[in-house]
Amino acid sequence: MKKITNRTGMSLPLAIWCAVDDYDYSTEENLISATTMMKPTKQIVLGRRYKDADKEFDVDDLIASSMGTALHDSVENAWKQRDKVIETLDSMGYMNSEDIYDKVTFEKRTVKELDGFKISGKFDMVFDGIVADIKSTSTWTHIFGSKDSDYSLQMSIYRWLNPELITNDVGYIEYIFTDWSAVKARQDSQYPQTRVLSHKIELMSINDTETWLKAKIKEITYNESIEDSKLPECTPEELWQSADTWKYYAGASRARATKNFDNESDALKMQMSKGKGDVVKFSGEVKRCKYCSYTEFCTQYVQLKLKGLV
């Protein structure tokens, strides 16, 4: 059993809310979930290799996932009340309320075999052939579209698992923004204009999804016999590494940069034009490692830590 800590002294009722996990995990040796398949190959292999290693979690780190689960469960629980849902649909002016209700499916777990593995996935919701994923997240996730490719792949795998149920070529991310501001919405047209937003995502074809899964399985299988230090390193994209920054400092003090640049050339041009000052490179911060449970076995993590990137 994983060790759970409470370093911030969170109240016991809320600590239990964060710590209790009722997700339907599987211990089958050759079963991999859709979300696991999307992780870097190195993380997958280390996870399979050291799955029995002791893990430690702090309740403070589980707040975001607990909030996301709570919001998702609340949406599903509302739809479980058939009579009330049909009555509400009628009051909203919808025709054929019962037909609408019968087109909604929540959290169906599906397992499908492929090349010696069992791929498992449980979507959030399917409505009339369209898959949807409920996400409680920052507005910046939507503004930058930084996770659209991941969302597309995840929902494409759900369609590959459930082609008879998910029949549409698009899916939707149902955003519930945790930091939405009405003031910012009025000031910036690019900012989400509503607290809850449906964002359309183009899905991969079923054939392309299976091709991707086969390639990933082949990569996992090949690397399972490779020693830890020689596993393929996670790419900057897989590490969620921010871009490098070059900072120009006009004076001797480096308490505050005069200007930041996204490339060295422009920073050096400013230094030359001023005839003084320094240009310092700051490597992009790595964010994914803190969400990985197997960093103690990862030689790449050691190097990243020595460089001050994690």
C-alpha positions in Angstrom: 0.0 0.0 0.0 1.3 3.5 -0.9 2.5 5.7 2.0 0.4 8.9 2.3 1.7 12.0 4.1 0.1 15.2 5.2 3.0 17.7 5.4 0.8 20.8 5.2 -1.5 19.8 8.1 -4.6 19.6 6.1 -7.8 18.9 8.1 -8.5 15.2 8.4 -11.9 15.4 6.6 -10.4 17.0 3.6 -7.2 14.9 3.8 -9.3 11.8 3.5 -11.2 13.3 0.6 -7.9 13.8 -1.2 -6.4 10.4 -0.2 -9.2 7.9 -0.7 -9.0 6.6 -4.3 -11.8 4.4 -5.7 -10.5 4.2 -9.2 -10.8 0.7 -10.7 -7.1 -0.1 -11.2 -6.1 -3.4 -12.7 -3.1 -5.6 -11.7 -3.0 -7.7 -14.9 0.5 -8.1 -16.2 -0.1 -7.3 -19.8 -2.8 -4.6 -19.4 -2.1 -1.0 -20.1 -4.5 1.9 -19.9 -5.1 4.4 -22.6 -3.6 7.2 -20.5 -0.5 5.1 -19.6 0.1 4.4 -23.3 0.4 8.1 -23.8 3.2 8.5 -21.3 6.9 8.5 -22.4 8.2 5.0 -23.1 10.9 5.4 -20.4 8.2 6.1 -17.8 6.1 3.2 -18.9 9.0 0.7 -18.8 10.2 1.9 -15.4 6.6 1.7 -14.1 6.3 -1.9 -15.3 9.7 -2.7 -14.0 9.3 -1.2 -10.5 5.5 -1.4 -10.1 6.0 -2.9 -6.6 8.3 -0.2 -5.4 7.1 1.8 -2.4 5.5 5.1 -3.3 4.8 8.1 -1.2 2.2 10.7 -1.9 1.3 13.9 0.0 -2.4 14.8 0.3 -1.6 18.3 -0.9 -0.4 16.9 -4.2 -3.8 15.2 -4.7 -6.0 18.3 -4.4 -6.3 19.0 -8.2 -7.1 15.4 -9.1 -9.7 15.2 -6.2 -11.4 18.4 -7.5 -11.5 17.0 -11.0 -13.0 13.7 -9.9 -15.5 15.5 -7.7 -16.7 17.7 -10.6 -16.9 14.8 -13.0 -18.8 12.7 -10.5 -21.2 15.6 -9.9 -22.0 15.8 -13.7 -22.6 12.0 -13.9 -24.7 11.9 -10.7 -27.0 14.6 -12.2 -27.6 12.5 -15.3 -28.3 9.4 -13.2 -31.6 10.9 -12.0 -33.6 10.0 -15.2 -37.0 11.5 -14.2 -35.5 14.8 -13.1 -33.3 15.0 -16.2 -36.2 14.4 -18.6 -38.3 16.9 -16.7 -35.5 19.5 -16.9 -35.0 18.8 -20.6 -38.7 19.5 -21.1 -38.6 22.7 -19.2 -35.6 23.8 -21.3 -37.7 23.4 -24.5 -36.1 20.2 -25.8 -38.3 17.8 -27.9 -38.0 14.0 -27.4 -36.4 14.3 -24.0 -36.5 10.6 -23.4 -34.6 9.9 -26.6 -32.0 12.5 -25.6 -31.5 10.8 -22.3 -31.0 7.4 -23.8 -28.2 8.8 -26.0 -25.9 9.5 -23.1 -23.4 6.9 -21.8 -21.0 7.6 -18.9 -17.7 5.8 -17.9 -17.8 2.6 -19.8 -14.6 0.5 -19.3 -13.5 -1.4 -22.4 -10.6 -3.7 -22.9 -9.2 -4.8 -26.3 -6.3 -7.1 -27.1 -3.5 -6.0 -29.5 -0.1 -7.6 -30.2 0.1 -9.4 -26.8 -1.2 -6.5 -24.7 -4.6 -5.6 -23.4 -5.4 -1.9 -24.0 -7.9 -0.5 -21.4 -9.8 2.7 -21.5 -12.8 4.4 -19.7 -14.2 7.5 -21.4 -16.0 10.2 -19.4 -19.0 10.5 -21.6 -20.5 9.7 -25.0 -23.5 11.6 -26.3 -25.1 10.6 -29.6 -21.9 9.1 -30.9 -19.6 11.9 -29.8 -17.0 11.3 -27.1 -16.4 14.0 -24.5 -13.9 14.4 -21.7 -14.6 16.6 -18.7 -11.6 18.7 -17.6 -11.4 21.1 -14.7 -8.3 23.1 -15.5 -6.7 26.6 -15.9 -7.9 28.9 -18.6 -4.3 28.9 -19.9 -4.7 25.3 -21.0 -7.4 26.4 -23.4 -5.8 29.7 -24.5 -2.5 28.0 -25.5 -4.1 24.8 -26.8 -1.1 23.1 -25.2 -2.8 19.7 -24.7 -5.0 19.5 -27.8 -2.8 16.8 -29.3 -2.9 14.7 -26.1 -6.6 15.1 -25.9 -7.0 14.0 -29.5 -4.9 10.9 -29.0 -6.7 10.0 -25.8 -10.2 10.3 -27.2 -9.0 8.5 -30.5 -8.0 5.5 -28.4 -11.4 5.6 -26.7 -13.0 5.5 -30.2 -10.7 2.6 -31.3 -11.9 0.7 -28.2 -15.6 1.6 -28.8 -16.2 2.1 -32.5 -19.8 1.0 -32.3 -20.5 3.6 -29.7 -18.2 6.5 -30.7 -19.0 7.1 -34.3 -18.2 10.8 -34.8 -14.8 12.1 -36.2 -14.7 14.8 -33.5 -14.7 14.8 -29.7 -15.2 17.6 -27.2 -13.3 18.7 -24.2 -15.8 20.0 -21.7 -13.8 22.6 -19.8 -14.7 23.8 -16.4 -12.3 26.5 -15.7 -10.9 26.8 -12.1 -9.5 30.3 -12.5 -12.0 32.0 -14.8 -12.4 35.8 -14.5 -15.4 37.7 -15.8 -13.3 40.9 -15.8 -10.7 39.2 -18.1 -13.4 37.9 -20.3 -14.7 41.4 -20.9 -11.2 42.8 -21.5 -9.8 40.2 -23.8 -11.8 38.5 -26.7 -9.2 35.7 -26.8 -9.9 34.8 -23.2 -12.6 32.1 -22.6 -15.9 34.1 -22.6 -17.7 31.6 -20.3 -16.7 29.6 -17.2 -17.8 26.3 -18.9 -16.7 25.8 -22.5 -17.1 23.0 -25.1 -13.9 22.7 -27.2 -14.0 20.6 -30.4 -11.1 18.2 -31.1 -10.5 16.4 -34.3 -9.9 12.7 -33.8 -7.5 10.4 -35.5 -8.9 7.7 -37.8 -9.4 4.3 -36.2 -6.7 2.8 -38.5 -4.2 5.6 -37.7 -4.9 5.1 -34.0 -4.2 1.4 -34.2 -1.0 2.0 -36.2 0.1 4.4 -33.4 -0.8 1.8 -30.7 1.1 -0.9 -32.5 4.2 1.3 -32.8 4.0 2.2 -29.1 3.7 -1.5 -28.1 6.7 -2.4 -30.2 8.7 0.4 -28.6 7.7 -0.8 -25.1 8.4 -4.4 -25.8 11.8 -3.6 -27.3 12.9 -1.5 -24.3 11.7 -3.9 -21.6 15.0 -5.8 -21.9 17.1 -2.6 -21.9 18.9 -1.6 -18.6 17.7 1.5 -16.9 20.6 3.8 -17.9 20.2 3.0 -21.6 16.4 3.5 -21.9 15.4 6.2 -24.4 15.4 9.6 -22.7 12.2 11.6 -22.5 12.1 14.4 -25.1 11.7 18.0 -24.0 8.1 17.8 -25.3 7.5 14.7 -23.2 9.1 16.4 -20.2 6.7 19.4 -20.6 9.8 21.5 -20.7 9.4 25.2 -21.2 11.4 27.1 -23.8 14.9 28.4 -23.1 15.1 32.1 -22.2 18.0 34.5 -22.7 18.0 37.5 -20.3 19.8 40.7 -20.9 21.1 42.6 -17.8 22.1 46.2 -18.4 23.9 46.6 -15.1 26.2 44.6 -12.9 23.3 43.6 -10.7 21.3 40.6 -11.9 18.4 41.1 -9.6 16.1 42.0 -12.5 16.6 41.5 -16.2 16.2 44.5 -18.5 14.6 42.3 -21.2 13.9 38.6 -21.9 14.4 37.0 -25.3 13.4 33.6 -26.8 16.6 33.4 -28.8 20.2 34.2 -28.2 20.8 36.2 -31.3 18.3 39.0 -30.4 19.7 39.1 -26.9 23.2 39.6 -28.2 22.0 42.3 -30.6 20.7 44.3 -27.7 23.9 43.8 -25.8 25.9 45.1 -28.8 23.6 48.0 -29.4 24.0 49.1 -25.7 27.7 48.4 -25.6 27.5 46.9 -22.2 25.6 44.4 -20.1 25.4 40.6 -19.9 23.3 37.9 -21.6 22.5 34.9 -19.5 20.8 31.8 -20.8 18.1 30.1 -18.6 17.2 26.6 -19.6 13.5 25.7 -19.7 12.0 24.2 -16.6 11.0 20.6 -16.6 7.5 20.0 -15.2 6.6 16.3 -15.8 9.1 14.7 -13.5 7.2 15.8 -10.4 4.3 13.7 -11.6 6.4 10.6 -12.2 6.6 8.0 -9.5 9.8 6.4 -10.7 12.3 9.3 -10.7 14.5 7.4 -8.1 15.3 4.8 -10.9 15.8 7.4 -13.6 19.3 8.5 -14.6 17.9 11.3 -16.8 16.2 12.7 -13.7 19.5 12.8 -11.9 21.1 14.8 -14.7 18.2 17.2 -14.9 18.3 17.8 -11.1 22.1 18.5 -11.3 21.4 21.1 -13.9 18.7 22.7 -11.8 15.9 22.0 -14.3 13.6 20.1 -11.9 
